Amino acid sequence: MCPSTLSEIHDRIRKKFYWNAEKCIGCRLCEFDCPSNALQLITIDETTQKYQMRYNAARCLFCAQCVVTCEEGSIAITSVEFDFSSNNKDDYEIVFG
């Protein structure tokens, strides 16, 4: 059972994934380098460089390999808390862009 209040989390734990569509150039290095296949970059329009990122939080290892790989700085794992308890698996799939 999930407690009604969250306990305090250590500062060094990575918490929430963030993707900035404006900085992304569509190189797909983040997608290829992810050891758990938690990322999927979807091309909307190649000429205008419009992309969409599908992120599966249930698969993510929080290794930050995608952050290291992204040369443009469009990916970050922030310090914002994220509640990982849910009864619905669709809650873990987040679409950016």
C-alpha positions as CSV (number, residue, x, y, z in Angstrom):
1,M,0.0,0.0,0.0
2,C,1.2,3.5,-0.8
3,P,1.4,5.8,2.2
4,S,-0.8,8.9,2.2
5,T,2.2,11.2,2.6
6,L,5.6,10.8,1.0
7,S,8.7,10.5,3.1
8,E,11.6,12.8,2.6
9,I,13.8,11.7,-0.3
10,H,17.6,12.2,-0.5
11,D,18.9,15.0,-2.7
12,R,21.1,12.8,-4.8
13,I,18.3,10.6,-6.1
14,R,17.2,11.5,-9.7
15,K,13.6,12.1,-9.9
16,K,11.8,13.3,-13.0
17,F,12.7,13.2,-16.7
18,Y,12.4,16.4,-18.8
19,W,12.8,16.9,-22.5
20,N,13.1,20.2,-24.3
21,A,11.7,19.9,-27.9
22,E,13.2,23.3,-29.0
23,K,16.8,22.1,-28.3
24,C,16.4,18.6,-29.9
25,I,18.0,18.1,-33.3
26,G,16.6,14.6,-33.8
27,C,19.9,12.7,-33.7
28,R,18.4,9.8,-31.7
29,L,21.6,9.2,-29.7
30,C,19.5,9.2,-26.5
31,E,17.2,6.6,-27.9
32,F,20.0,4.3,-29.1
33,D,22.1,4.8,-25.9
34,C,19.3,4.1,-23.4
35,P,20.0,0.6,-21.8
36,S,16.4,0.0,-20.9
37,N,14.7,1.3,-24.1
38,A,12.7,3.8,-22.1
39,L,12.9,6.5,-24.8
40,Q,11.4,6.8,-28.2
41,L,11.9,9.8,-30.4
42,I,9.1,10.2,-33.0
43,T,9.6,12.4,-36.0
44,I,6.6,14.7,-36.7
45,D,8.2,16.8,-39.5
46,E,11.8,16.4,-40.6
47,T,12.0,19.7,-42.5
48,T,11.0,21.9,-39.6
49,Q,12.7,19.6,-37.1
50,K,9.6,18.8,-35.0
51,Y,9.8,15.8,-32.8
52,Q,7.9,14.1,-30.0
53,M,9.5,12.1,-27.2
54,R,7.8,9.1,-25.7
55,Y,9.2,8.3,-22.2
56,N,8.3,5.2,-20.2
57,A,9.0,5.9,-16.6
58,A,8.4,2.3,-15.6
59,R,11.4,1.1,-17.7
60,C,13.8,4.0,-16.8
61,L,16.8,3.1,-14.7
62,F,17.6,6.7,-13.9
63,C,21.2,6.1,-15.1
64,A,21.2,9.5,-16.8
65,Q,23.0,8.0,-19.9
66,C,20.6,10.0,-22.1
67,V,21.6,13.2,-20.3
68,V,25.3,12.5,-20.9
69,T,24.7,11.5,-24.5
70,C,22.6,14.5,-25.5
71,E,25.1,17.0,-26.9
72,E,22.4,19.7,-27.3
73,G,21.3,19.6,-23.6
74,S,17.6,18.9,-24.4
75,I,17.3,16.1,-21.8
76,A,17.6,16.5,-18.1
77,I,16.6,14.5,-15.0
78,T,15.4,17.2,-12.6
79,S,15.1,17.3,-8.9
80,V,11.3,17.6,-9.1
81,E,9.6,14.8,-7.2
82,F,7.6,12.2,-9.1
83,D,5.2,9.8,-7.5
84,F,5.8,6.4,-9.0
85,S,2.8,4.6,-7.4
86,S,-0.1,4.0,-9.7
87,N,-2.6,1.3,-10.5
88,N,-2.6,2.2,-14.2
89,K,0.4,1.3,-16.4
90,D,-0.6,4.1,-18.8
91,D,0.4,6.7,-16.1
92,Y,4.1,5.7,-16.6
93,E,4.1,6.6,-20.3
94,I,4.7,10.3,-20.8
95,V,4.6,12.0,-24.2
96,F,6.5,15.3,-24.6
97,G,6.1,17.7,-27.5
